[in-house]
Amino acid sequence: MRVRHVRPVVAAAAAAVALIGGQMALAGASPRPDNVPVTVVSHDPYTNTTSYHQTQVEPDTYAYGSTIVSAFQSGRFFDGGSSNVGWATSTDAGQTWTHGFLPDTTVYATPAGPYARATDPAVVYDPADNTWLISALALDSNVVGRAIIVSRSTDGGLTWSDPVVVATATGSQNFDKDWITCDTWSQSPHYGNCYAEWDDNGNGNLLMMSRSTDGGQTWQASTVPDDTVIGGQPLVQPNGDVVMPIDNAFEGSVESFVSTNGGQSYTGPYQVASIDSHTEAGDLRSGPLPSAAVDSAGKVYVVWEDCRFRPSCSANDIVMSTSTNGTSWSSPVRIPVVSTSSPVDLFLPGIAVDRNTSGGSAHIGVAMYAYRNTNCTASSCQMYLAYASSTNGGSTWTYKSTVFGPIHPDWLAPTDQGYMVGDYIGAAIADGNAFSVGADAVAGSCVLGNNTSCHEAMVAPTTGLPGIAGGVAHAVDPDQRVLSHHTQIPAGDKTAF
C-alpha cells in the first residue's frame, strides 16, 4: 500500500538535449534502436466499478531453475490496494505462461475471501519444501492494513492455496509494505526457513518480521529492533544469515538488519547510505525503495534511485552498494546507463543476480523504468522499461535493451500518490536470462466505472534478456547511450489489454 512519510524534496534542474531525427537524444548522439519482443502474461478480468480496470501494477518476479513466477495487483483502487493479486507462471524459462488470481483473498476473488482489497505482492520459492509462496497485504474497506497473508503452491506455481495468515493487525496497528524470502541454500543450517517483513504504519512504521520453518504453513514472530522503516527486502546468504536492506521511514537513507540465528532475532540498523532522490515528473508515483539480491558466495547487492551524481540533482541514476556481512557496506556507485549530463531519468529498479555466479564473475541484471527527458508532463513524458547487465560483478556494465515503451504516465492507473506502475519492480534470472515482468500500457485515459477505459497489463520479454559483458566502468561515463523508440506490443496482442 505504501503510506509514505514526507521526505525532503530536492529541486530539479533541466538538462540540455538535442532533437535528432525527430527523437529526443543526448547531444551528439544518435538513437539506438532496440527491439525486444514482449509477451502479455496477464490482464485484469475484474469488473467492480469501485476500482480501475483494466489495470495491473506493481509486479514482483522470482525464478528458480526454469520456473518463473510473478505476482502483481489487479484492478487498482485510487486510494490503495487492488481487487486481487494475480500471478503468472512459466515453467520453461519464459517460453509459455499460465496465469490466474489468488483464491479466498478479497471479496472479488473466486472463491471470495474476507478482505476488501489486496496489495504489495511479493513471491519466492522454498526448495526444501518444494513450495512457492506469494505474500500480500490484506486491506479492509477503510484501506487499513489488516493482515499479512501468504498463499502457497506445491505444484510449481500453477495452483494456489487459500492464504495463511502470517499476522493480524490489532488495536491501532495498520500494516504496510510486506516482503518475503526463503533460505534456498542446501548447505545452510536454516535451509527451508522463510522470512516475512512488513511495517506497522499505525505506529510510525515500526519494523515487524516473522519466520516459518514448515514451508509457510505456520509463522512465528521474530524479535526486532524498535526502528521505523519502509520497503525491506530480506535475503539469505549461503551460511543461513539473513540480511535485509530497507529504507528508514522517511526514505532518507538505506539501512540494513541482520539475523544470524535463523530469523529468531535481528540486529541493526546498520547504515548503507543516505538517499538523494529526484522527484519524477509527470505526477508519477515513485520513490527510492531498495531492491536487493545475493550471489552464490553471499555477497549482497542493493540498488535504488538516487541523484547524487547528477548536476543539481536534476535526474536519478540507479546506484548500487554491496556487502558481504550486512553490517558494513561499500560506498554507492552509479550504474552508468547514461552520462551524468543526460536528461534521462532512471527510477524504480529491480535487481537480479544469477545464483550460480559470484564475485568478479557475478552475472547481474537490473531492470528500471526511465524517462527519455525528465523535463516533461503526464501527457508528454516518454517512459520505458529498460535493462542493463554486468557479467563481472558490477565492475563494468552494458546497457542492453529497451524492453517496452514509450508509454505516457496519464495512460496508467491513477492513485492518490500519482499515476502508477508500482512502488517497485522485480527481476529474476532463469536459465541464464533475465526476466522482469512489467506494467505496460497502450493509449487510454482511466475513468472510474468504465472498465474498458484503461489499458495497463503485465508483459514479459519473450525470450528473456541475456547477460552481456560490460564495457562501461563506474568511473567513466558511457558513450552517449539513449533510450530508443521501441516498437510496442504487436497489434494482435493488444486485445489482451
TIZADO-642759 format. One line per field, with one value per residue (C-alpha): residue number from 1; z, x, y. Coordinates in Angstrom, 2 decimals. Each point is the difference from the previous one (the first is absolute). Layout:
pos	(NUM, ...)
pz	(Z, ...)
px	(X, ...)
py	(Y, ...)
***
This chain:
pos	(1, 2, 3, 4, 5, 6, 7, 8, 9, 10, 11, 12, 13, 14, 15, 16, 17, 18, 19, 20, 21, 22, 23, 24, 25, 26, 27, 28, 29, 30, 31, 32, 33, 34, 35, 36, 37, 38, 39, 40, 41, 42, 43, 44, 45, 46, 47, 48, 49, 50, 51, 52, 53, 54, 55, 56, 57, 58, 59, 60, 61, 62, 63, 64, 65, 66, 67, 68, 69, 70, 71, 72, 73, 74, 75, 76, 77, 78, 79, 80, 81, 82, 83, 84, 85, 86, 87, 88, 89, 90, 91, 92, 93, 94, 95, 96, 97, 98, 99, 100, 101, 102, 103, 104, 105, 106, 107, 108, 109, 110, 111, 112, 113, 114, 115, 116, 117, 118, 119, 120, 121, 122, 123, 124, 125, 126, 127, 128, 129, 130, 131, 132, 133, 134, 135, 136, 137, 138, 139, 140, 141, 142, 143, 144, 145, 146, 147, 148, 149, 150, 151, 152, 153, 154, 155, 156, 157, 158, 159, 160, 161, 162, 163, 164, 165, 166, 167, 168, 169, 170, 171, 172, 173, 174, 175, 176, 177, 178, 179, 180, 181, 182, 183, 184, 185, 186, 187, 188, 189, 190, 191, 192, 193, 194, 195, 196, 197, 198, 199, 200, 201, 202, 203, 204, 205, 206, 207, 208, 209, 210, 211, 212, 213, 214, 215, 216, 217, 218, 219, 220, 221, 222, 223, 224, 225, 226, 227, 228, 229, 230, 231, 232, 233, 234, 235, 236, 237, 238, 239, 240, 241, 242, 243, 244, 245, 246, 247, 248, 249, 250, 251, 252, 253, 254, 255, 256, 257, 258, 259, 260, 261, 262, 263, 264, 265, 266, 267, 268, 269, 270, 271, 272, 273, 274, 275, 276, 277, 278, 279, 280, 281, 282, 283, 284, 285, 286, 287, 288, 289, 290, 291, 292, 293, 294, 295, 296, 297, 298, 299, 300, 301, 302, 303, 304, 305, 306, 307, 308, 309, 310, 311, 312, 313, 314, 315, 316, 317, 318, 319, 320, 321, 322, 323, 324, 325, 326, 327, 328, 329, 330, 331, 332, 333, 334, 335, 336, 337, 338, 339, 340, 341, 342, 343, 344, 345, 346, 347, 348, 349, 350, 351, 352, 353, 354, 355, 356, 357, 358, 359, 360, 361, 362, 363, 364, 365, 366, 367, 368, 369, 370, 371, 372, 373, 374, 375, 376, 377, 378, 379, 380, 381, 382, 383, 384, 385, 386, 387, 388, 389, 390, 391, 392, 393, 394, 395, 396, 397, 398, 399, 400, 401, 402, 403, 404, 405, 406, 407, 408, 409, 410, 411, 412, 413, 414, 415, 416, 417, 418, 419, 420, 421, 422, 423, 424, 425, 426, 427, 428, 429, 430, 431, 432, 433, 434, 435, 436, 437, 438, 439, 440, 441, 442, 443, 444, 445, 446, 447, 448, 449, 450, 451, 452, 453, 454, 455, 456, 457, 458, 459, 460, 461, 462, 463, 464, 465, 466, 467, 468, 469, 470, 471, 472, 473, 474, 475, 476, 477, 478, 479, 480, 481, 482, 483, 484, 485, 486, 487, 488, 489, 490, 491, 492, 493, 494, 495, 496, 497)
pz	(0.00, 0.90, 2.35, -0.37, 2.52, -1.41, -1.10, -1.19, -3.67, -2.03, -2.74, -3.53, -2.72, -3.73, -2.10, -3.60, -2.68, -3.77, -2.48, -2.39, -2.69, 1.88, 3.17, 3.30, 0.57, 1.74, -1.77, -2.60, 0.12, -2.42, 1.14, 0.31, -0.91, 2.26, -0.66, 2.77, -0.71, 2.99, 0.97, 1.84, 3.02, 1.78, -0.20, 2.48, -0.20, 2.81, -0.55, 3.34, -0.59, 3.17, -1.44, -3.37, -2.73, -2.03, 2.26, 1.35, 1.98, 2.35, -1.12, 1.87, -1.89, 1.31, -1.78, 1.07, -2.68, -3.05, 1.93, 0.17, 2.11, 0.07, 2.34, -0.43, 0.88, -2.27, -0.04, 1.78, 2.43, 0.02, 3.76, 0.48, -0.88, -2.78, -0.71, 0.36, -0.46, -3.31, -0.92, -3.18, -0.17, -2.58, 0.53, -3.14, 0.53, -1.52, -3.14, 1.16, 2.85, 2.13, 2.03, 2.55, 3.26, 3.63, 1.62, 3.27, 0.37, -0.76, -0.51, -3.77, 0.05, -0.99, 2.49, 1.81, 3.00, 3.10, -1.05, -1.96, -1.97, -0.45, -0.78, 0.22, -1.44, 0.24, -1.14, 0.94, -0.21, 2.85, -1.56, 3.28, 0.04, -3.77, 0.66, -1.73, 2.21, -0.82, 2.86, -0.06, 2.18, 0.63, 0.42, 1.39, -1.60, 1.87, -1.65, 3.30, -0.20, 1.92, -0.68, -1.66, -1.94, -1.91, -2.77, -0.73, -3.12, 0.08, -3.74, -1.46, 0.27, -2.05, 2.74, 3.31, 3.43, 2.15, 1.82, 3.32, 2.39, 1.05, 2.33, 0.74, 0.90, 3.36, 1.74, -1.69, -2.28, -3.75, -1.92, -3.14, -2.59, 0.45, -1.56, 0.18, -0.60, 0.68, 0.71, -3.27, 0.88, 0.72, 2.05, 2.32, 3.56, -0.54, -3.47, -0.72, 2.49, -1.40, 1.24, -0.27, 0.57, 0.24, 1.96, 2.29, -1.42, 2.76, 2.44, -1.98, -2.48, 2.64, -1.38, 0.30, -1.08, 0.21, -1.00, -1.14, 0.25, -1.77, -3.48, 1.04, 1.73, 3.40, 1.09, 3.17, 0.82, -0.02, 2.53, -1.81, 0.97, 0.77, -3.29, -2.60, -3.61, -3.38, -2.96, 1.25, -2.13, 2.18, -1.60, 1.20, -0.35, -0.58, 3.67, 1.04, 1.18, -0.92, -1.33, -0.62, -1.78, 0.75, -0.02, 3.16, 0.44, -1.71, -3.00, 0.82, 0.37, -0.74, 2.99, 0.78, 2.64, 0.55, 1.57, 0.74, 1.77, -2.66, 0.35, 3.71, 0.61, -1.94, 0.68, -1.59, -1.57, -1.80, -2.32, -3.72, -1.40, 0.01, -2.83, -2.33, -2.19, -2.85, -0.14, -3.32, -2.29, -1.45, 3.32, 0.07, 3.21, 0.75, 2.75, 1.02, 1.47, -0.20, -2.08, 1.08, -1.07, 1.19, -1.87, 0.64, 2.28, 2.16, -1.32, 0.25, -2.65, 0.61, -2.52, 0.19, -1.95, 0.97, -1.50, 1.88, -3.16, -2.14, -0.09, 2.28, 0.62, -3.37, -0.56, 1.56, -0.73, 1.35, 2.66, 1.67, 3.29, 1.03, 3.19, 0.98, 3.55, 0.00, 2.61, -2.06, -3.51, -2.93, -1.06, -2.63, -3.64, -2.99, -2.59, -3.07, -2.34, -1.18, 0.51, 3.03, -2.28, -1.50, 0.24, 0.39, 3.42, 1.37, 2.84, 1.64, -0.52, 0.47, 0.31, -0.63, 0.44, -1.54, 3.06, -1.73, -0.24, 2.48, 0.61, -3.03, -2.21, 1.36, -2.68, 0.94, -1.77, 0.95, -1.35, 0.41, -1.19, -1.80, -1.47, -3.18, 1.36, 3.61, -0.99, -1.03, 0.96, 0.59, -3.65, -1.51, 2.14, -2.08, 2.41, -0.64, 1.74, -0.55, 0.89, 0.77, 0.73, 1.33, -0.19, 2.25, 3.30, -0.91, -0.95, -3.46, -1.53, -3.31, -0.74, -1.89, -0.80, 0.15, 0.95, -0.79, -0.49, -0.43, 2.18, 1.60, 3.73, -0.62, -1.67, 3.36, 3.02, 1.98, 3.77, 2.82, -0.29, -3.80, -3.10, 0.77, -1.45, 3.56, 2.98, -1.11, -2.75, 0.31, -2.13, -0.21, -1.97, -1.47, -2.04, -0.32, -1.34, 1.97, 0.20, 1.42, -0.27, -0.37, -0.26, -3.66, -1.37, -3.19, -0.50, 2.15, 2.85, 3.03, 1.02, 3.20, -0.81, -3.67, -0.10, -3.56, 0.41, 1.43, -1.80, 2.44, 0.15, 0.93, -2.67, -0.01, -2.50, -2.23, -0.10, 3.08, 0.22, -0.21, 2.14, -2.16, 0.87, 1.21, -1.71, 2.21, 3.31, 3.01, -0.24, -3.68, -1.64, -2.78, -3.65, -0.31, 0.34, -0.49, 0.49, -3.35, -1.34, 0.32, -2.08, 2.46, 0.45, -3.39, -0.82, 0.10, 3.65, 1.16, 0.32, 3.16, 1.63)
px	(0.00, 2.87, -1.10, 2.96, 1.47, 0.99, 3.64, 2.01, -0.52, 3.03, -0.69, 0.61, 1.89, -0.53, 2.80, 0.89, -1.29, 0.09, -2.63, 1.45, -2.17, -3.11, 1.02, 1.25, 3.60, 3.17, 1.97, 2.25, -1.79, -2.08, -2.99, 0.86, -2.91, -0.55, -2.81, -0.91, -3.11, -2.32, -2.81, -3.15, -0.03, -3.12, -2.78, -2.63, -3.33, -1.88, -3.04, -0.82, -0.56, 1.83, 3.50, 1.64, -0.10, 1.85, 2.98, 2.78, 2.86, 2.94, 1.40, 2.60, 1.79, 2.00, 1.67, 1.39, 1.43, -2.23, -3.07, -0.93, -2.87, -1.25, -2.63, -1.74, -3.01, -3.04, -2.74, 1.67, -2.00, 0.76, 0.64, 1.81, 0.01, -1.59, -2.84, 2.34, 3.54, 0.70, 2.76, 1.74, 2.22, 2.36, 1.52, 2.17, 2.09, -2.51, -0.99, -3.61, -2.04, -2.99, -1.81, -2.78, -1.04, 0.35, -3.03, -1.72, 1.76, -2.38, -3.74, 0.70, 2.03, -1.31, -0.91, -0.52, 2.15, -0.48, 1.99, -1.06, 3.22, 3.51, 3.31, 3.83, 0.55, 3.39, 0.94, 2.69, 0.79, 0.85, 1.87, 0.23, -3.79, -0.54, -2.34, -0.53, -1.28, -1.74, -0.34, -2.42, -1.43, -3.73, -2.02, -3.43, -2.51, 1.55, 3.37, 1.48, 2.61, -1.72, 2.23, 3.09, -1.04, 1.91, -1.38, 1.83, 0.52, 1.43, -0.37, 2.50, -2.05, -2.94, -2.66, -0.15, -1.43, -2.24, 2.25, 1.69, -0.07, 3.51, -1.19, -3.24, -0.10, -1.58, -0.83, 1.68, 2.12, -0.15, 2.33, 1.84, 2.61, 0.66, 2.74, 1.04, 3.06, 1.12, 3.29, 0.79, 3.53, 0.20, 3.20, -1.64, -0.89, -3.37, -0.73, -3.71, -0.69, -2.11, -0.01, -2.75, 0.45, -2.42, -0.51, -2.72, -0.97, -2.56, 2.90, 2.51, 1.11, 1.41, 2.00, -1.71, 1.24, -1.01, 1.47, -1.25, 1.79, -2.67, -0.40, -2.19, -2.70, 0.61, 1.83, 1.73, 0.76, 3.66, 1.62, 1.02, 1.48, -2.41, 0.57, -2.20, 0.39, -1.61, 0.61, 2.33, 1.27, 1.45, 2.54, 1.75, 3.72, 1.28, 1.06, -3.63, 0.40, -2.87, 0.95, -2.77, 0.58, -2.83, -0.78, -0.52, -3.57, 0.72, 1.75, 3.00, 2.50, 0.50, 0.88, 0.18, -0.91, 1.66, -0.99, 2.58, -2.40, -2.52, -2.20, -0.69, 1.44, 1.61, 2.61, 0.25, -0.52, 3.33, 0.53, 0.22, -0.20, -1.96, -2.48, -0.07, -3.04, -1.41, -3.80, -1.23, -1.97, -3.41, -1.78, 1.49, -0.18, 3.63, 2.61, 3.41, -0.97, 2.87, 0.23, 2.45, 1.54, 2.74, 2.60, 1.21, 2.81, -2.37, 0.80, -3.06, -0.78, -2.49, -1.13, -2.25, -0.71, 2.27, 1.02, 3.29, 2.10, -2.10, 0.61, -2.53, -1.67, -1.72, -0.88, 0.52, 2.53, -0.23, 2.70, 1.33, 1.63, 1.28, 0.81, 1.30, -1.37, -2.95, 1.60, 2.58, -0.74, 1.93, -0.49, -2.74, 1.08, -2.12, -0.98, 1.11, -2.94, 0.23, 2.41, -0.24, -1.07, -2.85, -3.64, -0.98, -1.54, 0.34, -2.16, -1.79, 2.77, -0.20, 3.24, 0.70, 3.21, 0.56, 0.13, 2.64, 2.51, 1.87, 2.62, 1.90, -1.95, -3.47, -2.65, -2.25, -3.10, -1.76, -3.41, -1.04, -2.62, 1.27, -1.04, 1.73, -0.10, -0.81, -1.39, -3.44, -3.67, -2.42, -1.05, 3.46, 2.40, 1.38, 0.33, 1.78, 0.96, 3.75, 2.63, 3.73, 2.29, 3.45, 1.85, 2.88, -1.67, -0.87, 3.51, -1.27, -3.47, -1.76, -3.24, -1.73, -3.61, -3.09, -2.55, -3.10, -1.12, -0.57, -3.07, -1.36, -0.81, -3.57, -0.66, 0.58, -2.20, -0.52, 0.55, 0.00, 3.83, 0.17, -0.23, 1.17, 2.07, 0.88, 2.11, 2.50, 0.80, 1.57, 2.64, 1.16, 2.43, -1.17, 2.32, 2.47, -2.44, -1.57, -3.76, -1.89, -3.77, -1.07, -3.09, -0.35, -2.80, -1.59, -1.72, -3.04, -1.26, -1.29, -3.57, -1.39, -2.96, 0.97, 1.66, 1.30, 1.67, 3.35, 2.51, 2.78, 1.06, 2.90, 2.59, 3.31, 2.90, -0.86, 3.45, 1.51, 2.86, 3.48, 2.89, 2.47, 3.64, 0.23, 2.05, -0.68, 1.83, -1.48, 2.51, -0.56, -3.16, -1.28, 0.08, -3.18, -2.59, -3.67, -3.32, -1.41, -3.50, -1.00, -2.66, -2.76, -1.85, -1.16, -3.52, -1.30, 0.93, -1.51, -3.43, 1.34, -0.10)
py	(0.00, 2.35, 2.74, 2.31, 2.40, 3.37, 0.17, 3.00, 0.88, 1.03, 2.53, -1.28, 1.85, -0.40, -1.49, 0.86, -2.34, -0.17, -1.11, -2.53, -1.47, 1.11, -1.90, 1.34, -1.01, 1.03, 2.69, -1.59, -3.37, -1.97, -2.05, -3.67, -2.28, -3.00, -2.42, -2.40, -2.07, -0.13, -2.35, 0.98, -2.32, 1.29, 2.55, 1.18, -1.92, 1.78, 2.20, 1.62, 3.72, 1.11, -0.50, 0.62, -2.67, -1.18, 0.74, -2.18, 1.52, -0.70, -3.37, -1.99, -2.80, -2.97, -2.92, -3.32, -2.27, 0.33, 1.10, 3.70, 1.32, 3.57, 1.48, 3.36, 2.14, -0.23, 2.64, 2.92, 2.17, 3.74, 0.17, -3.31, -3.67, -2.01, -2.37, -2.97, -1.25, -1.70, -2.41, -1.11, -3.09, -1.40, -3.45, 0.15, 3.14, 2.39, -1.90, -0.48, 1.48, -0.98, 2.63, 0.39, 1.68, -0.97, -1.68, 0.95, 3.35, 2.88, 0.21, -0.02, -3.22, -3.45, -1.28, 3.27, 0.84, 2.16, 3.09, 3.07, 0.44, -1.43, 1.64, -0.13, -3.51, -1.74, -3.51, -2.54, -3.73, -2.37, -2.96, -1.90, -0.33, 0.27, 2.91, 3.33, 2.82, 3.28, 2.46, 2.93, 2.72, -0.41, 3.22, 0.74, 2.39, 2.92, -0.77, -1.19, -2.76, -2.80, -3.00, -1.37, -3.09, -2.68, -2.23, -3.27, -2.10, -3.52, -0.73, 2.43, 3.18, -1.26, -0.14, 1.84, -0.75, 2.10, 2.48, -0.61, 2.96, 1.03, 2.76, 1.85, 3.69, 0.86, 3.26, 2.96, -2.18, 0.67, -2.32, 1.09, -1.02, -3.71, -2.15, -3.65, -2.17, -3.57, -1.72, -1.80, -1.15, -3.75, 0.46, 2.50, -1.07, 1.71, -1.41, 0.35, 2.76, 2.83, 3.58, 2.64, 3.74, 2.91, 3.19, 1.33, 3.38, 0.44, 0.30, 2.05, -2.72, -2.32, -2.93, -3.40, -3.44, -3.64, -3.37, -3.38, -3.35, -2.10, 1.45, 2.91, -2.05, 1.60, 3.17, 1.22, 3.64, 1.07, 2.31, 3.20, 3.38, 2.82, 1.84, 1.69, -1.14, -0.56, -2.30, -2.73, -2.89, -2.78, -2.34, -3.14, -0.69, -3.56, -0.20, 0.59, 3.60, 2.33, 3.44, 2.52, 3.32, 2.44, 3.71, 1.98, 1.21, 3.33, -1.61, 2.17, -2.84, -3.69, -2.16, -3.71, -2.55, -3.38, -3.31, -2.71, -2.41, -0.98, 3.06, -0.36, 3.48, 2.85, 2.66, 3.45, 2.36, 0.19, 2.95, -0.77, 3.56, 3.20, 0.56, 3.00, -0.48, 2.06, 0.09, -1.42, 2.29, -0.71, -0.60, -3.50, -2.00, -0.85, -0.06, -1.36, -3.37, -2.50, -3.16, -2.69, -3.32, -2.39, -2.05, -3.56, 1.19, 2.04, 3.46, 2.24, 2.60, 2.81, 2.63, 3.05, 3.19, 2.89, 3.36, 0.62, -0.34, 2.38, 3.77, 1.75, -3.37, 0.49, -3.69, -3.41, -2.70, -3.52, -0.37, -3.15, -0.94, -3.43, -1.89, -3.42, 0.08, 2.41, 2.25, 1.91, 1.26, 1.43, 3.61, 0.35, -0.10, 0.91, -2.57, 1.95, -0.45, 3.64, 2.87, 2.26, 2.87, -2.02, 1.13, -3.67, -0.76, -3.57, -1.32, -2.96, -2.58, -3.76, -1.98, -3.69, -2.00, -3.42, -2.29, -2.14, 2.88, 2.14, 2.67, 1.26, -2.41, 0.79, 0.48, 2.90, 1.29, 3.23, 0.97, 3.62, 2.43, 3.08, 3.32, 1.15, 3.54, 0.82, 3.42, -1.23, -0.25, -2.87, 0.13, 0.58, -2.09, -2.89, -2.89, -3.31, -3.20, -0.34, -2.59, 0.05, -2.93, -0.87, -3.30, 1.06, 0.76, 3.58, 1.16, 0.93, 0.17, -0.23, 1.78, -2.80, 0.69, 2.06, -2.65, 2.06, 3.55, 2.81, 0.28, 3.15, 0.26, 1.12, -3.36, -1.70, -0.72, 3.24, -0.11, 2.52, 0.06, 0.29, -2.16, -3.52, -2.80, -1.02, 0.94, -2.66, -2.48, -3.42, -1.71, -3.60, -2.17, -3.32, -2.23, 2.87, 2.60, 2.84, 0.47, 2.95, -0.01, 3.62, 2.20, 1.00, 2.14, 1.23, 3.34, 0.63, 2.13, -1.86, 0.83, -1.51, -2.21, -0.36, -3.38, 0.39, 3.40, -1.16, -2.22, -0.97, -3.66, -2.26, -0.82, -1.88, -0.13, -2.94, -1.56, 1.61, 2.46, -1.52, 1.14, 1.89, 0.67, 3.58, 2.67, 2.99, 0.48, 1.76, 2.83, 0.70, 1.33, -2.22, 0.99, 2.05, -2.74, 0.83, -1.63, -0.98, 0.28, -3.63, -1.67, -0.80, -3.27, -1.36, 1.16, -3.52, -0.31, 3.29, -1.58, -1.61, 3.44)
***
